[in-house]
Amino acid sequence: MKKAELVFIPTPVISHLVSTVEVAKLLVDRDERLSITFLIMKLRSDPKIDRFINSVSTACNRIRFIDLPKDEPDPNQPRKFLFSLIEAQKSHVTEEVCKLVSQSESSPDSPPLAGFVLDMFCTSMIDVANEFGVPSYIFLTSGAAFLGLQFYVQALHDDRKVDPTEYKGSDVELVMPCLANPLPAKVLPSVMLNKESLPNIISRARRLRETKGIIINTFEELESHAINSFSNGNTPPVYPVGPILNLNRHGDRDEESDNRKDIKQWLDDQPVSSVVYLCFGSMGSFDVDQVKEIAWGLEQSGHRFLWSLRQPPPKGKIEPPSDYTNPREVLPEGFLDRTANIGKIIGWAPQTDILAHPSVRGFVSHCGWNSILESIWFGVPIAAWPLYAEQQLNAFQIIVELGLGVEIKMDYRKDLYSDGNENVISAGEIERGVRCLMELCDEKREKLKEMSGKGRKALENGGSSFTWLGRFIEDSVDHLP
């Protein structure tokens, strides 16, 4: 029995950490030779992350977590904040891995180091893996099309000498191997259209090409076109092993249990398939002007709604939104009274519980990849309102490539780092989007249900993702001396 240890280095945000831990759990459940050590970088003290990690440590003895020492990157450089944090942690990672290696050399029971599994933002840690002479793999918390887009933009820049930032504001459509339809440049992620952030994207894509393989949180049946586009040998092997979801929501049960019961009770009281759920992810929030338009749009639509309304962080701070103490302050006057019988405003949302509830019919979403996978899993169609990162591309996929959702505004974008005024989508557009979503034809709902079934099947013994996970284990562990 050749044992093996993998070192996982996730990005320190809850949406990345959760799916990375879920893939680690799949690996140790599947193969008893494997042990996994997580090296955890901390941006700041986050009780949600701490609770999540504690619950996993208690439940699984072959996954352990080591907190790296805190480094304080320059808060005046918000765009470089994450990358400077990761760079500063390289020496701490080296130190911890040295301890692991010497432990395995001195004790026959300790498994040897088989490789690093890195978050897509942690590509500079490839240097550390190289120092130890072990391969690096990437775990991509986004979809396969986004991986293809990164390779496409890098090749465009390096080989064809095209500057992607010139597409900003243009009507050009880009034909790329990872998508079946031409992609309007206006839905390219903001970082690819920004002269300051583009070099980071390009260098990250170059580094992705150096890895031994890329594990992706997707499944073949969902993104077959994108996955097939990697079979020409110009990129590392890809392993689509999803949909990887944390359906049990470890670590947030206790704190939120009263809140959760209250939400469940309200949903139980609504008719089947009658509620539109609105939530914009762990970093999603809007200024007061936009909040008012959403409220008016919902009220005019006449549909029952459950709305996760979050308060933006103070200007200039990059931190998750918080719950309002009193939402009345930002909502139109009298709104809560007028909609008391058909709507509910909440803060934090137990999203998978909500999507699983039979009264929920539609989901107005920022199109984060985890949210898309959850909506497919539970067969709840999306009205796309992307904000940042690769969410515009995800919205394009769900609407154009897959035909599984409707649009609120596919090319909407909100800069997480900017204090500037955001574009405001009008109540009329929101009302239209909500109506389209709630009146979505049976044919599309049936198609979504079918995709949901394929996603569940992919994870079962003999399913496509089950098979790819096995292949990753063979490639990463079986070659050990």
N, C-alpha and C positions, 0 to 999 in steps of 0.2 A: 504493500500500500504506500504509494508515494504521496506524502502529504505536501501541502503547498500553502503559502501565505500570500495574499494579495493586499497591497496597501492602497486604500481608497482616499483620494483627496477631493472632497466636494467644495463647491462655492458656498460660502457661509450665509445663504439665504434659505428660508424654510422651504420654498417651492422647489429648489434644486436638491436640498438635503433629503427631503422625504422620498422622492423617487429614486435617489441614489441608494438610500438605505433599503428600499424595497427590492432593488435589483440585487443587492448584497444578500438579502434574505433568501431570494430565489436561488442564488448560487450555493449557499451553505445547505439549504434544504435539499438541493438536488445532488450534492456530492459531499460525502462525509470527510473526504480528504482535505477539504478547503477550510481555511480560517481567514478571517478578514479583519484588518486593523484600519479604523478610520482616524485620520489626522484632521482635527477640527480647528479651523481658523475662526477667530471670533472678531466680528466687526465691532460689536458692542455686546453688553450683557443682554441676552434675549431669553426671558423665562420660558417662552414657547419652545425654543430650540432645546433648552436644558431639559424640560419635561419630556420632550419627544425622545431625546437621547437616553434619558434614565429608563424610560419604559422599554426601549429596545434592548438596552444592556441587561435588564432584568429578565427579559423573555428569551434571549438567545445567547448562549455561552460561547459560540464561536465567532461572534462579532463583538469587537471591543472598540472603545473610543478613547483617544488620547487628545486632550486639549493642548493646543500649541500656545506658547506664551503670547500675550496680547502685544501687538505692535500698533502704534497710533500713526497711520498715514496722515499726510497733510490735509486737514479738513477744507482748506481753501482751494483745493484742486479736485472738485467733486468728480469730474470726468475721469480722472486718473486714480481715484480713490481705491477702487477695487484692485486695479493692476499693481499699484504701489504696495498694497497690502500683501498680495500674493508674492511679489518680488521679495519683500522684506521677510517673508516666512520661509524662504528657501533654506536658509542656514538652520532654522529650527527643524525643518523636515529632515535634512541631512543627519542632524543629531539623533532624532528619534529612530530613523531607519538604521543608523549605525548600531543602536542598542538592540534592535530586533535581530540584525544580522549576527552580532556577537552572541546573542542568546541562542540562536539556532545552531551556531558553530560549537557552542559549549555544551548544549543539551541535546541528546539524541531525540527527545520527545518534541522539541520545538521544530515546526515546519520551516523549510528554507523559503526564502523570498522568491516568488515566481514573477512578480511584475507590479507595476503601478496602474491603477485605474483612476484617471483624472477627469475632473469636470472640464467641459469645453473651454472655460475661462482660465483654467490652470495649466495651459500648454507649456508655460515656462518651466514647470516642474519636470518636463521631459529631460532637462539637463541633469536633474538630480538622479532620475532613473538611470541615465547613461553612466553617471559616476559609479553606480552600483552594478553596472553591466546587466541590467534586466530590462525587458521590453516595457513600453508604455502603451496603454490602451486608453481610449477616450470613452466616457459615458456621456452621450448627448441627450440632454433632457428635452430637446426640441425634436421636430420631425425630420425625416429623411430629406424632404424637399429643401429644408433650410440648410442642411449639410451641402446638398448639391448647389444651392445658391452661393454659399461661401466659396466653394471651389470654382464656380463659374466667374464670380467677381474677381477672384484672385488671378485666374487665367486671363481674363479680360484686361486686367491691369498689367500683369507681368509679361504676357506673351503678345497681346494685341495692342499694348500701350494705350489703352483707352482709360480715361479718368472717369470713374463712375459718378463722381460728384457733379459732373456736367449734366447728368440726367435730372438733377433737382428741378422740379417744376415743369419738366418736359412731358410731351404726350407720347413719347416713343414706347414701343412694345418690344420686349426682349424675348428672344427664342432661346431656350436653354434645355439641355438634355434632361434635367430632373423634373420638368413640367410638361404636361401634354398640351397645355394652352400657352400662348404668348403672355408674358407677365408685364402689365403696365408698369413703367418705371416709377409711377407715383405711389406704388405700394411697396417699393423697396424699403427695407428698414432704415430709419433715420441715420444710424451709424455709418451706413454705406454711402450716404449723401452728404456727409459732413467731413470737411478737409482735415479737421483735428482728429476725428476718431477713425477715419478710413485706414491709416497706416496700421493701427492695432488689428483691424479686421483682416487686412491682407497678411500680416505676419502670422496671425493665429491660423489662417487657412494653410499657409506654408507649413507650419508646424504640425497641423493635423495630418498632412501628407507623410510626415516622418514616423507616424505611429504604426504599431503592429496591427491595429484593428480598431474599429469604432462600433461600440455597442449603442444601439439607438432605441429610444422609447417609442417604438411604433410597431406595426405588424404588416406583414407582406400584403395582405389583402386590402389594407387601407391605402398604402402608398406604393403599389406594385411598380408604377411607372418610375418613380424616383429610385427605388431600390434596384431595379433592373439597369438604371443608368450608371451604376457603379461597377458593372460586371466587365468593363473593358480593360481592367488591370492598371488603369492610371491612378487609382486611389487605393488606400488600404482596404482590406476586407471589411464589410459591414455586417453586423449581427443585429437584425431587427428582433427584439425579444419582448416587445410590449403587447398589449397596453399594461404598463406598470402603474398601478394605482394604490394608494393607501386607503383602502375602504374602511379600515377599522379606526382610523384617525387616532393612533396612539398618542397619549400625552396631553390631549386637550379635553378629555372627557370630564375630569373632575371640576376643573375651573368653570367650565361652561355648562354644567349639567342643568342648572335651573333655566338658563337661557335656551338651551336645547329643548327642554321639555315644553317651554312656552311656545317655541316655534312649531314643534311637532303638534301640539294641541291645536294651534291656529290652523295648520294645514289639514289636520283631521276634520276640522269643521267646514272645510271648503268642498264644493262638489268635485267629483273626479274630473281630471284634465281641464281645469278652469283657471289655473294661476300662472301668471308670467313672473319668473324669478329674475331679478337683476343683481348682478354682482360683478365687480371689476378687478378681482384678484387681490393678492396680498399687498400690492403697491398701488392699487387703483383708487383715485379719489378725484373730485372735481371742485372747482371754485363755486361760490354761491350762485353766480349767474346761470351756470350750467345746471346746477342742482334744481333751480326753479323751473327751467325749461323741461327737465325730466319729469318733475312733478306735474306740470301742466299737461305734458304729453300723455302721461299715464292716466290722469283724470279724464282727459278728452277721449282716450281709447275706450273707456268704460269697462276694461278688463280688470279682474281681480289681480292684485300684485303683492309680491313679497320682495322688498327692496333693501339690499345691504348697503346702507349709506354710511360712508366713512369720512372722517375729517382729515383734510390734507395736513401734512406736517408743516411746521413753521417754514416760511420762505427761506430758501437757500440750504435747508437741511435735507439730507437724503436718508430718510427713515420711513418705516411703514406708516400708513395712516392710522389714526386711532378712532375709537367710537365717540360720537357726540354725547355730551351729558344731556343736552337738550336740543334735539333735532328741529324743534319749532323755530329756533333762531334763524335757520337757513332755508326753511320751506316757505312757500307762499302762504300768506295769511289765510287761516281757515281751512287749509288743505287737509290737515289731519282730521278735522271734524267732518268735513264733507265726504272723506273717503273711509271713515271709520268702519263702515260695514263691508268694504271690499278690499281694503289694503292693510298691509302691516309694514312698518319701518323697523329694520333691525340694524345692529352694528355687525360685529363678527358673525360669520355664517357657517354652520356645519354643512358645507356644500354637498358632500356625497349623500348625506341624509336627506337633504332637500330634493336633490335630483332624483333620488330613489322613490320619492313620495308620489303616490298615484294622482294627487290633485295637481301636480306640476305639469304644465303642457308646453312651456317654452322658456328659453333661457337667453336673456340679453347679456352678452358676455364680451370681455376684453380680448377673448381668443388667445389667452395663454395656452400653451400646449397641454398642460395638465387638465385644464378646464375642458378643452376640446375632447380629450380622451374620455373624461368623465361623462360628458354629454352624450358621446357615442355609446359608451358602456350602458347608460341608463335609457338610451333611445329618446333623449329630449333635444329637439332641434334648437339651433342657435340663431339669434339675430346678432350679427357681427358689429362690434364697436371697438376696434383695436385701439390701443393707446401707445405702446412703446415696444422696444426690442424687435422681435421678428413677428409681432402680432398681426401686422398688415398682410404679410405673406400667408400666415395661418388663416386669416379671414378669406383671402383669395382662394386658398385651397378648399375651404369648407363650402364656399359659395360657387366658385367657377369649376374647379377641378372635380369636386366630389358631388356637387349639387345637393348638399345636405342641409343648407341653411339659407337665411335671407340676410339682406344688408341693411344696416342702419347707416354706416358710412365707412366703406372699406379703406379709404385713404386718410381717415382721421389720424392725427398723431399728436401726442402730448409729450413734451420733453420733460423727463424726470428731473433734469438738472436746472431747468430754466425758471426764472421768476417772471418771465414775460406773460402777457395775457394769452390765455388759450383760446382757440377757436370755439365758438359756441354753436352747438347743433340745436336747431329750433324745435319747439314743442311739436310743430306740425310734422317734421321729419321723424321725430321719435314716435309720435302717434301712428304714423304710416307704418313704420318698422314693426311696432308692436302688433298692429292689426294683421300685417302680412304674416308674421310669425304665428300668431294664434289661429289664423285661418289657413295655415299651410295645408296644401292638398294631401289627401290620403296616400297618394303615390309616393311623395317624398318621405312621408312619415314611415311608410312601409320599407322604403329603401334604407332608411336610417336603422330601422329595427333589424333588417337583414345584416347590416354592417356590424351592429351590436352583437349579433349572434356569431359573426365571423371572428370578432375580437375575443369573445369568450372561448371560442373553439381553439383559437391560435395558442392559448396558454395550456390547453389540455394535453395529456400524454399523446404524442404523435402529431400534435398541431404544429403550425409553421414556427411559432415563436419558441415553443418547447424544443423543437429540433435545432433551431439556431442557437439557443442557450447551450445545448449539449455540444454543439460544434465549437462554441467559444471555450468551453471547459477543456475540450480535447486540445485545441490549439494553444491554450495558455498553460495548461498543467501537464499534459501528456508528453511535452517535449523536454521536461525537466530531466537533467542527468540523474 
